[in-house]
Amino acid sequence: MKHLKIGIVEDDLIIAASIEMTLAQIGYQPITPVRNYSDALKMIAEETPDLLLLDITLEGKEDGIELAQKVNEDYGIPFIFLTSYSDPATVNRAKQANPYAYLVKPFNESDLFSAIEIAFNNYNRELKTSRVQSHPATQLRSDIFIKEGDIFHKVKLQDILYVESDNVYLHLYTNLKHYIARIKLDDFLHDFSGDDFFRVHRSYAVNLNHLEAINSVTLKVAGKEIPMQKNYRQELMDKVKSLS
């Protein structure tokens, strides 16, 4: 599973290279840095980064704040401002773009890591709030971020085969990896899963796209037998098309 992709928009080549190296060292997947507004938009369209690091002062007439406003309008990607200037006028102008964090140069590895972690925590919190408010499954995102150690991994919901509850923790199984997240099964089903996941047991929910077989007490997902409680069976059969 790939790590989070971080886009770097920085006009100073030395600083950009340093940021790129630092991101790789702390476990992220940096995208080759770009220096100006137009190259940044091209990078976003082609690479689909998960987060952007935006220098406020860029090469060319448009600056990082104008780029951030464009990102807000067209992409909805979280971003962190980087700048050598911390004067009130710059900060106040930057605040209008609603960055997820603000780093003043020079910063170190710890500063960068902390800013990214806070940004993703805030981003995920906003996503959860918007999901609860909008609720229709068609408005849910197609992926979630799961923290593992110091890294947030992007996991596509369609790749999750089934989930298993363990009190306040949830085990999420894909073909490639097993993740553990601190979230209750009820909250996962309400906030993230849309119509693809169906609860078949007090401790299990399965991705219907990966359902292979059903009998009276179990079902099979990707070769794995999952227990099924009787009170869920009829509703499940109503949801899937069957021929007898």
C-alpha positions in Angstrom: 0.0 0.0 0.0 1.5 3.3 -1.0 2.2 6.1 1.4 0.5 9.5 1.2 1.6 11.5 -1.8 2.8 15.0 -0.9 3.0 17.7 -3.6 5.7 20.4 -3.1 5.4 23.8 -4.6 8.6 25.8 -3.7 10.6 28.2 -5.9 13.9 27.7 -4.0 15.5 24.6 -5.5 17.7 23.9 -2.5 14.8 24.1 0.0 12.6 22.1 -2.3 15.2 19.3 -2.6 15.6 19.3 1.2 11.9 19.0 1.8 11.6 16.2 -0.8 14.4 14.3 0.9 12.9 14.9 4.4 9.5 13.7 3.3 10.9 10.5 2.0 12.9 9.9 5.2 9.8 10.2 7.4 7.8 7.8 5.2 5.8 9.9 2.8 5.8 9.8 -1.0 7.0 13.2 -2.2 6.2 14.3 -5.7 8.9 16.0 -7.7 8.8 19.7 -6.6 7.5 22.4 -8.9 8.1 26.2 -8.8 5.1 28.1 -10.1 1.4 28.3 -10.3 0.9 26.7 -13.7 3.3 23.8 -13.1 1.6 23.2 -9.7 -1.9 22.9 -11.3 -0.4 20.5 -13.9 1.2 18.5 -11.1 -2.1 18.3 -9.1 -4.0 17.1 -12.2 -1.5 14.5 -13.2 -0.3 13.2 -9.8 -3.4 13.7 -7.6 -1.5 14.4 -4.3 -3.1 13.8 -1.0 -1.6 17.0 0.6 0.3 20.1 -0.7 3.1 22.1 0.8 2.8 25.5 -0.7 5.4 28.2 -0.6 3.7 31.6 -0.5 6.3 33.2 -2.7 6.4 31.5 -6.1 8.1 32.0 -9.4 5.9 34.1 -11.7 3.1 36.5 -11.1 0.7 34.3 -9.1 1.8 33.4 -5.5 1.0 30.5 -3.3 -2.0 32.1 -1.7 -3.6 32.5 -5.2 -2.8 28.9 -5.9 -4.3 27.9 -2.6 -7.6 29.6 -3.5 -7.6 27.7 -6.8 -7.0 24.5 -5.0 -9.9 25.2 -2.6 -12.2 25.9 -5.5 -11.3 23.0 -7.8 -9.7 20.2 -5.8 -10.4 20.3 -2.1 -6.9 19.1 -1.2 -5.5 20.0 2.2 -2.5 22.2 2.1 0.2 23.7 4.4 1.7 27.1 3.7 5.5 27.5 3.8 7.0 31.0 4.1 9.9 33.0 5.2 7.5 35.8 6.2 5.5 35.9 9.4 4.5 39.5 9.3 0.8 40.2 10.2 -0.2 41.3 6.7 1.1 38.0 5.1 -0.4 35.9 7.9 -3.8 37.6 7.6 -3.9 37.2 3.8 -2.9 33.6 4.1 -5.6 32.9 6.7 -8.2 33.8 4.1 -7.3 30.7 2.2 -7.9 28.5 5.2 -4.6 26.5 5.3 -4.5 23.4 7.5 -1.1 24.5 8.9 1.4 27.3 8.5 5.2 26.7 8.7 7.7 29.5 8.9 11.2 28.8 7.4 13.6 27.6 8.5 11.8 24.5 9.9 13.1 21.1 10.8 12.0 17.5 10.3 10.0 17.5 13.5 8.2 20.7 12.6 7.3 19.3 9.1 6.1 16.0 10.5 3.9 17.7 13.2 2.4 20.1 10.6 1.5 17.2 8.3 0.0 15.1 11.1 -2.1 18.0 12.4 -3.2 18.9 8.9 -4.4 15.3 8.2 -6.1 15.1 11.6 -8.0 18.3 10.9 -8.8 17.2 7.3 -10.2 13.9 8.4 -12.2 15.5 11.2 -13.8 17.9 8.6 -14.5 15.0 6.3 -16.2 13.1 9.0 -18.3 16.1 9.9 -19.3 16.7 6.3 -20.3 13.1 5.9 -22.5 13.2 9.0 -24.2 16.3 7.7 -24.6 15.3 4.1 -25.1 11.6 4.8 -26.2 10.4 1.3 -23.8 7.6 0.2 -23.2 9.3 -3.2 -21.5 12.2 -1.4 -19.0 10.0 0.5 -15.3 9.9 -0.5 -13.9 6.7 -2.1 -11.0 6.4 0.3 -10.0 6.8 4.0 -6.8 7.5 5.8 -5.6 5.0 8.4 -2.8 5.9 10.8 -0.2 3.2 11.3 2.7 4.4 13.5 3.7 7.8 12.3 2.2 7.3 8.8 -1.3 7.9 7.4 -2.1 5.3 4.7 -4.7 6.0 2.1 -7.0 3.0 1.7 -9.6 2.7 -1.0 -12.9 1.6 0.4 -13.5 -0.6 -2.6 -10.3 -2.6 -1.6 -11.6 -3.4 1.9 -13.0 -7.0 1.8 -14.5 -7.1 5.2 -14.1 -5.5 8.7 -14.1 -7.1 12.1 -15.0 -5.3 15.3 -12.8 -5.6 18.5 -14.5 -3.3 21.0 -13.3 0.2 20.1 -10.9 -1.0 17.4 -11.8 -2.2 13.9 -9.7 -4.7 11.8 -9.9 -3.8 8.1 -8.8 -6.5 5.7 -7.7 -6.0 2.1 -6.1 -8.5 -0.3 -2.7 -7.0 0.5 -2.8 -5.9 4.1 -4.6 -6.0 7.5 -5.1 -2.6 9.1 -6.3 -1.7 12.6 -8.1 1.6 13.3 -9.5 3.1 16.5 -13.2 3.3 15.4 -16.3 1.4 16.3 -18.1 -0.7 13.7 -21.3 1.4 14.0 -19.3 4.6 13.4 -17.5 3.1 10.4 -20.8 1.9 8.8 -22.5 5.3 9.4 -19.7 7.6 8.4 -17.6 5.9 5.8 -19.1 2.8 4.2 -22.0 4.0 2.0 -24.1 1.2 0.5 -21.2 -1.2 -0.3 -20.8 -2.6 3.2 -23.4 -4.7 5.0 -23.4 -5.9 8.6 -23.8 -9.6 8.8 -22.9 -10.1 12.5 -22.5 -8.0 15.6 -18.8 -8.1 14.9 -18.6 -8.2 11.1 -19.5 -6.3 8.0 -18.6 -7.3 4.5 -18.0 -5.4 1.2 -20.9 -6.7 -1.0 -18.7 -6.2 -4.1 -16.4 -9.1 -2.9 -19.2 -11.4 -1.7 -18.7 -14.9 -3.2 -21.2 -17.3 -1.5 -23.9 -17.4 1.1 -25.4 -20.2 3.2 -27.6 -20.3 6.3 -24.9 -19.4 8.9 -21.9 -18.1 7.0 -20.9 -16.3 3.9 -17.6 -16.2 1.9 -15.6 -13.2 1.0 -12.4 -13.6 -1.0 -12.1 -17.2 0.2 -12.7 -16.3 3.9 -15.7 -17.6 5.7 -17.5 -15.0 7.8 -20.1 -15.8 10.4 -23.6 -14.5 9.8 -26.4 -14.1 12.3 -29.8 -15.2 11.2 -31.4 -11.8 11.8 -29.2 -10.3 9.0 -29.7 -13.1 6.4 -33.0 -12.1 5.0 -32.0 -8.4 4.6 -28.8 -9.5 2.9 -30.7 -11.8 0.5 -33.0 -8.9 -0.3 -30.0 -6.8 -1.2 -28.3 -9.3 -3.5 -29.8 -10.8 -6.7 -30.2 -14.5 -6.6 -31.5 -17.3 -8.8 -32.9 -20.5 -7.4 
